Amino acid sequence: MYKEIKYLSAGDSAIVMEFGDTIEKEINASIAAVVENLKKEKIDGVLDILPTYRSILINYDPIKISYEEIVENLKKLSNANNIKESDKVRLVEIPTLYGKEYGPDIEFVAENANLSIDEVIKIHSGTDYLVYMMGFMPGFTYLGGLDERIATPRLKSPRLKIEAGSVGIAANQTGMYPLESPGGWQLIGRTPLKLYDDTKEPPVFIQAGDYIRYIPIDEKKYKKIEKEVKNNSYKISIKMLKRSDLHE
């Protein structure tokens, strides 16, 4: 983490706040705090706030606010006194059916790790994962905290079609596909939840800074939740927890 945040121009209507050059929870916590401050302050002219692993991209209207003015505002909102890591975090529970056609690569993951499939499921679902950033496609989660015992290389040849809701592993990361798409991650399971829904506002219920907990379910439960999601009767489990209560 840098001693001081860097402010970098990104064209004539965007600025990057760079907090460091590594992927660390400390950096992510600072980013989350500044994003929260930005949302509360509602600076006139700020159009969009996009947090990443180690920076924040802020799009703004140069007619309403100048580069110098926005830098001055950002410095005020990101000084040491304003960056306070909250003791409370949002935990989103993701019911997941592991293995079989829902997670066709789980056997390879287990073999690669010299573990049983049940051990892979226990390890994967036994950790609460920090959402470092969203990207690649709307609702795609980049999660940190994967146990290195089940870290697995990407597929040598990407699939042309991956079902929406698929849960995968790529190297030391895990994440979920919100939409049907090509992809090269090792698929170990699938959630019946709709991770991206353009009929809702916001269309994505997960955000950077949240924690994800995978809840193993059987096929009967999967079908039940899938049906409830379709008729809009399923309630997503989102809890506020103390950091000390997380499984990390």
Sequence and secondary structure as in RCSB ss.txt:
>XXXX:A:sequence
MYKEIKYLSAGDSAIVMEFGDTIEKEINASIAAVVENLKKEKIDGVLDILPTYRSILINYDPIKISYEEIVENLK
KLSNANNIKESDKVRLVEIPTLYGKEYGPDIEFVAENANLSIDEVIKIHSGTDYLVYMMGFMPGFTYLGGLDERI
ATPRLKSPRLKIEAGSVGIAANQTGMYPLESPGGWQLIGRTPLKLYDDTKEPPVFIQAGDYIRYIPIDEKKYKKI
EKEVKNNSYKISIKMLKRSDLHE
>XXXX:A:secstr
  SS EEEE SSSEEEEE  SS  HHHHHHHHHHHHHHHHH  TTEEEEEE SSEEEEEE TTTS HHHHHHHHH
HHTSTTT    SEEEEEEEEEEESGGGSTTHHHHHHHHT  HHHHHHHHHTSEEEEEEE SSTT EEEE   GGG
 B   SS EEEE TTEEEEEBTEEEE SS EEE SEEEEE  S S  TTSSSS    TT EEEEEE  HHHHHHH
HHHHHTT     EEEEEGGGS  
